[in-house]
Amino acid sequence: MSEQPLYIAFVWHMHQPFYKNLITGETVMPWVRLHAVKDYLDMAKILQDFPDIHQTFNLVPSLIEQIEDTLDPDSKKDKPYELTLKKAADLTEQEKLFILRNFFMANWDMMIRPFPRFYDLLIKRGRHFSPEEASSAAKRFTAQDLTDLQLLYNLAWIDPVFREKDAQLKELSKKGKYFSEEDKKLVMAKQIEIMREIIPTYKDMQEKGKIEVSVSPFFHPILPLLCDSDVAKISYPETRLPNINFRHPEDAKTQLEMAVKLYTGKFGRPPRGMWPSEGSVSEQAVDLIIEAGLKWVATDEEILFRSIGRQKTQETLYKPYLFERKQGELSLIFRDRSLSDSIGFIYQSWNADSAGGDLINRLHALREKLPKSRTPYLVAIILDGENAWEFYPNDGRDFLNNFYGQATKDPALKFVTISEYLDQFPPQEKLTRLHPGSWINANFNIWIGHEEKNKAWEYLSETRSVLKDYEKQQPAPELLAKAWKEIYIAEGSDWNWWYGDDNSSANDEEFDRLFRSHLSNVYTVIGKKPPEYLSMPIKTKKAKIVREPYGFIKPTIDGRDTNYFEWINAGLIDASKRGGTMYQSETLIKQIYFGFDAETLYLRFDIPGNQDGGQKEELSLNVLFLEKKVKISVPLKRNGGNGQCTIFHEKEDEVWVEAGKDGAVAYDKILELAIKFKDFKGQGGEVVKLSATIETAGAVIERCPEYGAIEIILPGPDYESQTWTV
């Protein structure tokens, strides 16, 4: 056991994409403002109650710019901000629909349910909201309903500690409903007050030695990919690269220089440390980081183990390393993935006492296992400092208070900033090689390799080339600077995070449109017409197939998961996994299994009970075979046994005509459906495309997938022999 205290360095990463369109002045989404009033200020201020807990906060420069832009009285605010201040009686039909879609984007259990009126309005709108029933939902909302919704949405996003300590906000929370226009103005004014404190608070706490503020490249790009996109193949050889090689280390250098310049202006000193965007590193990127004057960089543990070619050991992980280059030297810190992810994803479902105690116990267990050393060990816990907390009760305040309270009394644990530790205990061990990768699987697959991601890189490269050609004409400096800023924004990591199959959100279309608008703006600024392809979406939404079928199945159609093996060979679609940190309406369909024998298609829909959220209308499940113009319809009534489905054929003008009843269906714990190939005009060996909808009174309230179709290859005569061939 190490006889010295175990040193722990928290790094909270604060970041949001760049939401502003520089030409229109519109801020497309409200997440900077909403996270600013919920997370950025209170995460630092809570440490004032625990003076022995020192921590590092990583602020992305583009986030700082957006916070200050929101505070500028002459700048346009985000659309939800503007619509909140508009009188409910004056809202247009489209504005009402926008509010009903967007003003429930918050964690329903932790942020909406605590306000009974807010939750009632959610039920009134419908938990399973869809464009098809938007107009009818809007008609149900009175002017007072909309006024209450406008206020409660913004009140719920304000951190609970501010709602409790501010007498006026506390009174509004107590009032609960029947708000006035003046009440709305008060809430929005309070949000601006909170935002105004953020940067001064961080600066003051850093100057007093309570925290360290580190930095990321300005617009949060993946530096290794800017330097050379081919580096993706080094970390993951199977990566399918774009048709171009994006190799612009000069852009990476500019992103670093801009970050250091803004930071120095705001905090009165240059930054010492950096969490590079998504923890992404490469040797070429590190060279530029050293040239920019940074002294330390943090990344993920897997980068360390792949760099040194050894399996994980605690003794190896819990110390800094020195990386020497001809440009200079850099200290490298590696995060403990398990501890970091426990806070980000696991403890949210625990009670505060258990979660705080577990984290303390795990730190003690580490200290007990570590061998004696002359230099104290350092455990780096690094994670997102904003998105986890809406999944915690009381915005994570109970967990943090519990953990910090225990930690403060514990002499075996010492909480420091990264620089505090390095000043006392400089690295003793050197790295001779640095594996290129990010905090996700030690590669760059989240940002390159998928068809959509590669297309985004190709569009970016082409637009940049056009701008370079224009630069040769020696245009006005202010125009050139504005066009280059659009390029640097488009180099940010966030756009490709949402492209591909990895992640999805309720704002996919907005993210896609915003990325393309930044590129289109380059053409507009330099007086050229944007290419037509930039007006077409890159993102396509598909059902996420977890696995393909790999053998015949013959399930019992009884509406129950009769035994483990009856669906084991089936394909599986996760219909609820949309990923990411944005919010969307809850789905009724959670999973879809699909499989077949030689002549029958079997479908299983996992639709949990008591999920209708007060839905009184009768629901039906419909399976549409798109190219066959056949629809199979099943009422969502639990029958506990076998029934038949209704088959419809589409005639002209999208009129559905009943063609009979056939197949077998049962709905109890799950819904199981068996359909003969002949009933939907299917033939062995062909690809059939289908989608599933849940409808009520002819209105679609849920579609899976949202766009496109599920593609299933029906088995041909040699299917089983081919499947089992080794």
BAFI-278303 format. One record per residue (C-alpha): residue in one letter; y, z, x. Coordinates in steps of 0.001 Angstrom, whole numbers, plus 500000, padded with zeros to 6 digits. Layout:
BEGIN
aYZX;...
***
This chain:
BEGIN
m500000500000500000;s503502499221501187;e505306502523501768;q508703500958501192;p510222500176497803;l509363496830496322;y512475494657496150;i512942492572493002;a515429489729492665;f516110488365489184;v517717484932488919;w518883483983485412;h519505480239485117;m522300479321482685;h522449475664481716;q523082473224478887;p523182469400478914;f526568467671479010;y527264467028475336;k530724465460475446;n531367461741475025;l534232461120477441;i535621458139475514;t535533459478471957;g536201463066473029;e533473464224470649;t531157467061471637;v527937465917470019;m526043469221469798;p527181472873469617;w524724474517472008;v527220475362474769;r529412477266472330;l526535478958470520;h524706480088473640;a528029481166475139;v528601483656472315;k524972484770472235;d523772484842475833;y526106484213478743;l528471487172478470;d526127489908477270;m523448489078479873;a525912490087482588;k527674492877480706;i524471494752479966;l524194495457483691;q527378497536483517;d525252500209481854;f522735500037484733;p524739500064487992;d521638500182490214;i520320496894488787;h521792494007490787;q520919490456489745;t521711486807490441;f523075484453487780;n522846480719488365;l525659478853486605;v525516475072486404;p529002473615487059;s528847471233484106;l528233474275481890;i531357475947483270;e533317472740482617;q532117472605479022;i532908476268478377;e536450475757479627;d536798472523477681;t535914474420474490;l538657476929475298;d541238474164475715;p543230474149472436;d543906470416472835;s540254469363473181;k537989468321470339;k535443470942469409;d531871470175468432;k531239468804464953;p529654472007463543;y532740473936464699;e535076471527462928;l532962471492459740;t532796475279459683;l536568475478459399;k536747472829456689;k537021474205453152;a533692473931451383;a535357472369448327;d536722469554450525;l533437468622452204;t532228465065451671;e528667464339450604;q527733463317454152;e529303466464455592;k527309468624453187;l524110466872454256;f525015467413457914;i525529471126457288;l522242471483455404;r520375469784458233;n522059471541461156;f523215474975460019;f519688476393459809;m518969475506463447;a518256479031464589;n515116481105464917;w514258481835461296;d512523485153461865;m514852486670464467;m518214485170463519;i518122484133459843;r515900486735458153;p518103489675459295;f520811488230457013;p519317488257453470;r521925485842452115;f521286483422455015;y517547483482454313;d518111482988450577;l520162479893451365;l517334478605453560;i514905478955450658;k517415477312448335;r517681474329450647;g513919474284451212;r512058475345454323;h510390471948454522;f513573469913454455;s513438466132454722;p515947463266454474;e514253462069451313;e515232465177449354;a518528465921451107;s520755464703448284;s518991466756445638;a519176469823447882;a522921469313448354;k523447469314444589;r521956472820444420;f524640474248446715;t527877475526445229;a531126475781447182;q530469479514447668;d526947478777448935;l528356476398451529;t531103478821452535;d528549481577453074;l526337479193455050;q529223478059457257;l530027481647458182;l526515483062458486;y525343480286460803;n528124481118463242;l527832484881462770;a524087484849463414;w524623483118466765;i526964485860467983;d525043488393470055;p524071491482468031;v525851493786470469;f529172492043469782;r528543492121466045;e527934495856466300;k530798496810468615;d533504494666467021;a534732496442463859;q535671493227462058;l532402491473462808;k530501494615461836;e532287494656458494;l531443490992457846;s527786491648458667;k527813494526456208;k529561492422453555;g526741489878453762;k527994487269451264;y530852485969449139;f532876485162452238;s536351483651452203;e538047480938454221;e539853483652456157;d536516485272457008;k535368481985458529;k538501481688460634;l537960485207461901;v534394484505463066;m535423481335464889;a538335483135466548;k535941485859467719;q533685483213469256;i536599481880471300;e537476485429472395;i533933485966473663;m533890482641475497;r537213483422477181;e535659486473478864;i532652484748480426;i533871483323483744;p536336486185484485;t533531488703483878;y531150486946486263;k533870486687488902;d534824490349488596;m531221491566488713;q530481489416491772;e533560490732493580;k532408494289492831;g528945493562494235;k527076494027490948;i525874490432490710;e525661487237492730;v526572483901491173;s524599480938492497;v524968477285491594;s523120474035490785;p524120470404491451;f527051469561489173;f525446467654486274;h521952469110486844;p520237466048488370;i516791466061489987;l518055465743493562;p514793464437495125;l514660461578492598;l518297460669493241;c517549460549496951;d514471458378496472;s512554457995493214;d509435456977495172;v509079460636496190;a507399461150492797;k504277459446494163;i504061461862497066;s503802464880494770;y501614463044492229;p500039459769493494;e499075458606489970;t502733458447488873;r503712455048487449;l507082454326488980;p509897452344487320;n510338448672488174;i513228449656490418;n513462452128493267;f516378454449492618;r517529455454496102;h521036456891496162;p521262460010498337;e525023459473498298;d524984460417494597;a522974463544495357;k525520464434498024;t528401463916495585;q526735466093492927;l526437468877495518;e529985468498496829;m531439468571493303;a529433471712492538;v530642473548495635;k534247472494494975;l534282473711491356;y532483476949492222;t534905477722495051;g537866477123492775;k536526479438490072;f535121482263492193;g537408482210495231;r534553481720497679;p531887479053498315;p528421479667496858;r525707481028499109;g522702480150497005;m521299477489494740;w518650477043492103;p518319473251492399;s517916471636488992;e514449472507487616;g513612474079490998;s513192470549492362;v513117470141496130;s512232467656498825;e512977467605502526;q515630464921502061;a517294466909499264;v517221470089501365;d519013468275504195;l521874467520501797;i521876471099500484;i522262472405504041;e525110469939504688;a526840471237501537;g526953474712503091;l524322476533501023;k522396479343502732;w519453479837500380;v517499477895497785;a514916479132495274;t512000477174493845;d508510477724492419;e505539479433494062;e503359476323493834;i505783474475496111;l505107477135498747;f501339476983498486;r501259473190498649;s503655473256501580;i501500475598503655;g498158474338502342;r496855477775501453;q495682479497498310;k498003481989496666;t498095485442498182;q500580488153497360;e501403488735500989;t502256485043501398;l504394484748498268;y506562487847498381;k508822487033501314;p511494484488502243;y510894481585504619;l513158479820507072;f513281476033506979;e514877474553510078;r516293471036510101;k518597469170512428;q521388469749509885;g520901473503510145;e518649476107508533;l518000477312505010;s516275480367503563;l513705479542500878;i512731481917498059;f509721481301495811;r509466482583492254;d506537484554490870;r505446482256488088;s503380484745486103;l506052487456485917;s508805484936485175;d506825483222482425;s505826486548480882;i509482487266480140;g510193483691479082;f507203483167476818;i504902486188476400;y506800489443475869;q508719488064472889;s505754488924470644;w505372492473472042;n507299495559471038;a510024496522473494;d508316499661474824;s505056497860475538;a506747494850477125;g509078496891479330;g506275499219480352;d503923496356481131;l506434494703483438;i507074497989485277;n503323498587485609;r502702495094486964;l505400495569489597;h503820498869490614;a500394497210490787;l501825494583493131;r503321497250495373;e499998499104495483;k498077495990496552;l500503494720499178;p499596495668502755;k501913497732504895;s504793495796506375;r507836496566508502;t509903494402506156;p509995495177502424;y508479492567500162;l510622490573497724;v509448489557494241;a511576486730492812;i511649486575489009;i513465483378488046;l513777481945484557;d516012480501481883;g518641483074481009;e519416481862477502;n516670480158475510;a514051482913475435;w516108485537473645;e516259484053470152;f512489484598470018;y512912488303470771;p513938490926468206;n517610491890468583;d518145488953470969;g516076490659473685;r518462493606473929;d515737496183473141;f513405494754475783;l516096494588478475;n517416498082477742;n513906499492477874;f512999497719481097;y516299498403482870;g516199502037481750;q512775502579483285;a513627500591486399;t516776502584487127;k514777505830487359;d512062504336489560;p512499504935493325;a509600502593494116;l511536499573492804;k514844498250494103;f516736495483492288;v518899493244494464;t520643489913494529;i519080487231496705;s521877487412499263;e521736491228499413;y518092491033500412;l518593488216502940;d521511490018504574;q519255493016505213;f515998491211505847;p516420487639507152;p513296485434507015;q510756486146509747;e508402483259509009;k509159479533509216;l508060476613507075;t507366473385508943;r506852471222505846;l508230471272502293;h506190469774499481;p508340467694497092;g508167468907493502;s509677471005490726;w508846474282488971;i506631472349486524;n503265471541488132;a504910470996491540;n505669467368490673;f508296465296488844;n506255463971485915;i508591465492483322;w511366463182484568;i509634459993485714;g506407458067485096;h506318457677481317;e507381454310479908;e510448455842478219;k511465457834481293;n511089454782483527;k513156452685481151;a515940455270481360;w515860455069485179;e516005451283485006;y518977451328482619;l520746453842484863;s520100451740487956;e521357448540486330;t524521450214485042;r525193451721488449;s524815448310490100;v527355446817487692;l529787449600488558;k529283449061492310;d530114445379491890;y533212446300489891;e534244448757492617;k534643445868495049;q537571444625492932;q539539447748493946;p540370448830490364;a542671451672489337;p541344454928490847;e541485456825487551;l539336454196485786;l536849454153488632;a536604457959488681;k535966458054484927;a533233455423485171;w531536457237488058;k531649460495486141;e529665458823483357;i527054457753485928;y526787461274487336;i526392462678483810;a523620460140483080;e521834461275486263;g521330464717484710;s517760465919484218;d518119466683480514;w517865463145479172;n514449462414480662;w513255465889479678;w513268464670476075;y511923461156476754;g508166460647476794;d505450462720475151;d506061466027476948;n508883467454474838;s510514466796471512;s513172468456469385;a515042468085466143;n517820466513468223;d515791463757469918;e517871460997468366;e521118462661469425;f519931463120473013;d518767459506473193;r522022458218471738;l524113460403474024;f522343459200477185;r522817455577476189;s526445456231475236;h527190457557478732;l525865454306480191;s527660452196477568;n530876454042478385;v530680452808481983;y530898449220480720;t533658450097478269;v535749451855480916;i535595448869483281;g536350446386480507;k532896444888480053;k530754444605476940;p527766446985477040;p524417445157477037;e522648444940473708;y519664446990474881;l521869450080475203;s522320450040471429;m518551450342470882;p516702453702471004;i514552454492474009;k512785457416472348;t509855456686470076;k508211459504468154;k504452459653468069;a501873462173467036;k500760464166470067;i497059463407470545;v495513466359472333;r492141464650472663;e490382461469471558;p487055461542469669;y484009461215471921;g481021461064469600;f479945460770465982;i480566463740463697;k479140464712460300;p481164467688459013;t480360469506455807;i483208468742453377;d483720472238451986;g487289473130452984;r486109475655455549;d485585475668459303;t481857475998458642;n480793476178462271;y482270475596465690;f480362472395466345;e481096470275463256;w484523469117464555;i483884469558468289;n483560465807468952;a486591464922466823;g489965463773468059;l492818466262467700;i496505465818466961;d498896468732467343;a501332468072464507;s503405471199465044;k503971471077468803;r507412469555469127;g508313471353472367;g511594472308473888;t514210474825472970;m515960473173470062;y515165473941466466;q513817472071463482;s512268472536460077;e508899474205459883;t505864471946459426;l503193472388456781;i500610470356458705;k499725472183461903;q496827470125463279;i494922466996462319;y491342466377463408;f489888462880463089;g486416461473463682;f483752459267462156;d480163458243461836;a479020454623461512;e480656454081458106;t482888457053457252;l486227458328458532;y486581462119458510;l489971463831458496;r490760467516458675;f494242468917458018;d495019472491459026;i497541473585456391;p497768477404456396;g498034479251453116;n501218480804451733;q503404478386453672;d505305476831450788;g508299479146451180;g508838479442447447;q507996475802446732;k507164475642443026;e506628471887442696;e503135470492443029;l502431469076446465;s500150466208447420;l498772464996450723;n498829461233451165;v497128459230453902;l498668455770454252;f496746452995456021;l499776450978457003;e498412447509457686;k495746447752454984;k498271448666452267;v495955451408451059;k496955454976450206;i494617457929449727;s496142460767447688;v494924464362447397;p496606467154445383;l497230470238447503;k495367472580445204;r492737474830446646;n489499473889444942;g487059475762447165;g484582472909446751;n484133469182446608;g486465466821444813;q487427463184444997;c490548461521446275;t492534458865444463;i492769455444446112;f495853453270445642;h496445449665446653;e499948448366447244;k501029445391445206;e504299443515445490;d507624445374445698;e505954448507447077;v504300449331443775;w501154451407444133;v498312450739441713;e495369453092441334;a492164451424442503;g489752454234441674;k488453457551442912;d486031457932445758;g485340459808448951;a484995463533449181;v487689466165449595;a487727469947449743;y490650472305450257;d490139475986450864;k490988477429454281;i491513473878455565;l491604470471453914;e488672468168454746;l488457464547453700;a485728461908454001;i486652458257453346;k484303455288453594;f485619452495455803;k485286450098452855;d487655452218450759;f490558451432453096;k489285447941454043;g488300449070457526;q485813447370459827;g483953448643462866;g485650447974466188;e489178447486464826;v492263449637465283;v493603451199462089;k497071452673461868;l497724455536459490;s500291458206458756;a500114461350456652;t502775462632454287;i503220465631452054;e505071464756448873;t506401466457445791;a507596464637442679;g507527461378444628;a509754462707447439;v508387462882450983;i509028466335452451;e506951465909455625;r505607462950457597;c503232462982460555;p504089461347462850;e507784461227461989;y507932457629463227;g505206455119464002;a501535455734463268;i498340457429464358;e496094454772465872;i492324455202465478;i489717452818466897;l486855452602464405;p483386452622465996;g481591449331466531;p477797448881466527;d477474449935470191;y479773452950469939;e477238455699470607;s475562453941473524;q478954453244475113;t480099456811474552;w477113458301476313;t477024455818479192;v477685457583482506;
***
